[in-house]
Amino acid sequence: MHNQVPSDPFQQPATPAAAPPPFPPAPPQPFPPAPGAGQQPFGGPVAPGQQPFGGPVAPGQYPPGYPGDPFTLPPKEGTNGWAIAGLLTTFLVSGLVGAIFAVIALRKIKRQPQRGRGLAIATLIIAGLQVLLIAAIFAVIIVDERRDAAAGIDDVVVTDLKAGDCIRDFDGSGAIYDLPTVACTDPHQAEVYHVYTFPEGSYPGTTQVEAESDKRCGAAFEPYLTPQTENMDIYYLYPRDDSEWRQDRSISCIVVAPSGTLTAPLTK
C-alpha cells in the first residue's frame, strides 16, 4: 500500500477542463430613423395639419382633443339675471341698489362667462348719473334756502299763516302749500289780512266752503278799503277736501297788488 500525499485544494489540475462554447454575438441593430415628415415616433403616419404625439405645443394651448383647462368653467347660456335685475331696479327702485346688483353681475360673469356684461356696465353709468342728478337737486335747494335766509325770506306753510304776514310773491293759480313771507317794510306783493276758522264738524263740501270764504273775506276787507286798495285782488285759501279739513279748518284771506309792490303793511 502506497502512501499518497494529499492533493492541494488550491492547485490547478494539470489539464484544465474544456470551457463551454461562448454565445454567438448578436448582430448589430440600426437605430430607428428619426421621425420625418408624415411619420410619428411610433411609425404611424401623421394627417396633414396634425402634430406628432408628444411634439411641442405653443404656450397657453392644449393639444388637439385635449378637454381644455380643467379649472375654467364653460360659458353659460343666456343673460346674467343679476345684470337684468340691476337695470330694472335702477329705474324702478333706486340707482344705488341697481349698482350693487350690477357689481355682483360683473363678478359672476368674470368667474363664469355669460352675456350681460354690457348691461351691467350701462346700469352703473345710469346709477352714477342718478346720483349726480340728486346731488345737483340738493345743492340747488340748499343754495336757494341760504339765499332766502340771507334776504330775510321765510317759507311758511299755508296752515300756519296769520293776519299781518306779508308775502313776497303770490301766484293764485294751482295748489299752494307754502308761501315766502318777508317783513312788511320790504317790497312784497301780498298780505294776509284775515284768518277765519270753521267750527268743528264734518266737511260741508267745496261749494259751501267757497261761499263762506268769499263772504268772510269780503266783509273782513271793508275796514281796509281805500282809493289805493280798491283795485286790489282778494284771494282766499281754504281746505279743498275732507283730508285737508281734518288737518286745518281755517281760511286765509289775502289781498294782492295787481301790479307793482307794497312797501308798507295794510293791517297795522
C-alpha positions, 0 to 999 in steps of 0.5 A, spaced: 500 500 500 502 506 497 502 512 501 499 518 497 500 525 499 494 529 499 492 533 493 492 541 494 485 544 494 488 550 491 492 547 485 490 547 478 489 540 475 494 539 470 489 539 464 484 544 465 477 542 463 474 544 456 470 551 457 463 551 454 462 554 447 461 562 448 454 565 445 454 567 438 454 575 438 448 578 436 448 582 430 448 589 430 441 593 430 440 600 426 437 605 430 430 607 428 430 613 423 428 619 426 421 621 425 420 625 418 415 628 415 408 624 415 411 619 420 410 619 428 415 616 433 411 610 433 411 609 425 404 611 424 403 616 419 401 623 421 394 627 417 396 633 414 395 639 419 396 634 425 402 634 430 406 628 432 404 625 439 408 628 444 411 634 439 411 641 442 405 645 443 405 653 443 404 656 450 397 657 453 394 651 448 392 644 449 393 639 444 388 637 439 382 633 443 385 635 449 378 637 454 381 644 455 383 647 462 380 643 467 379 649 472 375 654 467 368 653 467 364 653 460 360 659 458 353 659 460 347 660 456 343 666 456 343 673 460 346 674 467 339 675 471 343 679 476 345 684 470 337 684 468 335 685 475 340 691 476 337 695 470 330 694 472 331 696 479 335 702 477 329 705 474 324 702 478 327 702 485 333 706 486 340 707 482 344 705 488 341 698 489 341 697 481 349 698 482 350 693 487 346 688 483 350 690 477 357 689 481 355 682 483 353 681 475 360 683 473 363 678 478 359 672 476 360 673 469 368 674 470 368 667 474 363 664 469 362 667 462 355 669 460 352 675 456 350 681 460 356 684 461 354 690 457 348 691 461 351 691 467 356 696 465 350 701 462 346 700 469 352 703 473 353 709 468 345 710 469 346 709 477 352 714 477 348 719 473 342 718 478 346 720 483 349 726 480 342 728 478 340 728 486 346 731 488 345 737 483 337 737 486 340 738 493 345 743 492 340 747 488 335 747 494 340 748 499 343 754 495 336 757 494 334 756 502 341 760 504 339 765 499 332 766 502 335 766 509 340 771 507 334 776 504 330 775 510 325 770 506 321 765 510 317 759 507 311 758 511 306 753 510 299 755 508 296 752 515 300 756 519 299 763 516 296 769 520 293 776 519 299 781 518 304 776 514 306 779 508 308 775 502 313 776 497 310 773 491 303 770 490 301 766 484 293 764 485 293 759 480 294 751 482 295 748 489 299 752 494 302 749 500 307 754 502 308 761 501 315 766 502 313 771 507 318 777 508 317 783 513 312 788 511 317 794 510 320 790 504 317 790 497 312 784 497 306 783 493 301 780 498 298 780 505 294 776 509 289 780 512 284 775 515 284 768 518 277 765 519 276 758 522 270 753 521 267 750 527 268 743 528 264 738 524 264 734 518 266 737 511 260 741 508 263 740 501 267 745 496 261 749 494 259 751 501 266 752 503 267 757 497 261 761 499 263 762 506 270 764 504 268 769 499 263 772 504 268 772 510 273 775 506 269 780 503 266 783 509 273 782 513 276 787 507 271 793 508 275 796 514 281 796 509 278 799 503 281 805 500 282 809 493 289 805 493 286 798 495 280 798 491 283 795 485 286 790 489 285 782 488 282 778 494 284 771 494 282 766 499 285 759 501 281 754 504 281 746 505 279 743 498 277 736 501 275 732 507 283 730 508 285 737 508 279 739 513 281 734 518 288 737 518 286 745 518 279 748 518 281 755 517 281 760 511 286 765 509 284 771 506 289 775 502 289 781 498 294 782 492 297 788 488 295 787 481 301 790 479 307 793 482 309 792 490 307 794 497 312 797 501 308 798 507 303 793 511 295 794 510 293 791 517 297 795 522 
